[in-house]
């Protein structure tokens, strides 16, 4: 019973951190993708 309690405590601590990182990645991902697609276009021209 104590193990389950500890698991829930770790989840409560880690979950907000995971949510923050996922949100950060989602915000930064489109910018990275645009930079990657723009670089080959510049090389061609």
CNS distance restraints for C-alpha pairs under 8 A (distance, minus, plus):
assign (resid   1 and name CA) (resid   5 and name CA) 6.48 0.50 0.50
assign (resid   2 and name CA) (resid   6 and name CA) 6.25 0.50 0.50
assign (resid   3 and name CA) (resid   7 and name CA) 6.18 0.50 0.50
assign (resid   4 and name CA) (resid   8 and name CA) 6.24 0.50 0.50
assign (resid   5 and name CA) (resid   9 and name CA) 6.24 0.50 0.50
assign (resid   6 and name CA) (resid  10 and name CA) 6.21 0.50 0.50
assign (resid   7 and name CA) (resid  11 and name CA) 6.13 0.50 0.50
assign (resid   8 and name CA) (resid  12 and name CA) 6.12 0.50 0.50
assign (resid   9 and name CA) (resid  13 and name CA) 6.37 0.50 0.50
assign (resid  10 and name CA) (resid  14 and name CA) 5.97 0.50 0.50
assign (resid  11 and name CA) (resid  15 and name CA) 5.52 0.50 0.50
assign (resid  12 and name CA) (resid  16 and name CA) 7.25 0.50 0.50
assign (resid  13 and name CA) (resid  17 and name CA) 7.32 0.50 0.50
assign (resid  14 and name CA) (resid  18 and name CA) 6.22 0.50 0.50
assign (resid  15 and name CA) (resid  19 and name CA) 6.15 0.50 0.50
assign (resid  16 and name CA) (resid  20 and name CA) 6.11 0.50 0.50
assign (resid  17 and name CA) (resid  21 and name CA) 6.25 0.50 0.50
assign (resid  18 and name CA) (resid  22 and name CA) 6.07 0.50 0.50
assign (resid  19 and name CA) (resid  23 and name CA) 6.14 0.50 0.50
assign (resid  20 and name CA) (resid  24 and name CA) 6.15 0.50 0.50
assign (resid  21 and name CA) (resid  25 and name CA) 6.13 0.50 0.50
assign (resid  22 and name CA) (resid  26 and name CA) 6.14 0.50 0.50
assign (resid  23 and name CA) (resid  27 and name CA) 6.26 0.50 0.50
assign (resid  24 and name CA) (resid  28 and name CA) 6.19 0.50 0.50
assign (resid  25 and name CA) (resid  29 and name CA) 5.62 0.50 0.50
assign (resid  26 and name CA) (resid  30 and name CA) 7.35 0.50 0.50
assign (resid  27 and name CA) (resid  31 and name CA) 7.78 0.50 0.50
assign (resid  28 and name CA) (resid  32 and name CA) 6.44 0.50 0.50
assign (resid  29 and name CA) (resid  33 and name CA) 6.19 0.50 0.50
assign (resid  30 and name CA) (resid  34 and name CA) 6.14 0.50 0.50
assign (resid  31 and name CA) (resid  35 and name CA) 6.27 0.50 0.50
assign (resid  32 and name CA) (resid  36 and name CA) 6.25 0.50 0.50
assign (resid  33 and name CA) (resid  37 and name CA) 6.33 0.50 0.50
assign (resid  34 and name CA) (resid  38 and name CA) 6.02 0.50 0.50
assign (resid  35 and name CA) (resid  39 and name CA) 6.18 0.50 0.50
assign (resid  36 and name CA) (resid  40 and name CA) 7.24 0.50 0.50
assign (resid  37 and name CA) (resid  41 and name CA) 6.83 0.50 0.50
assign (resid  38 and name CA) (resid  42 and name CA) 6.32 0.50 0.50
assign (resid  39 and name CA) (resid  43 and name CA) 6.36 0.50 0.50
assign (resid  40 and name CA) (resid  44 and name CA) 6.25 0.50 0.50
assign (resid  41 and name CA) (resid  45 and name CA) 6.47 0.50 0.50
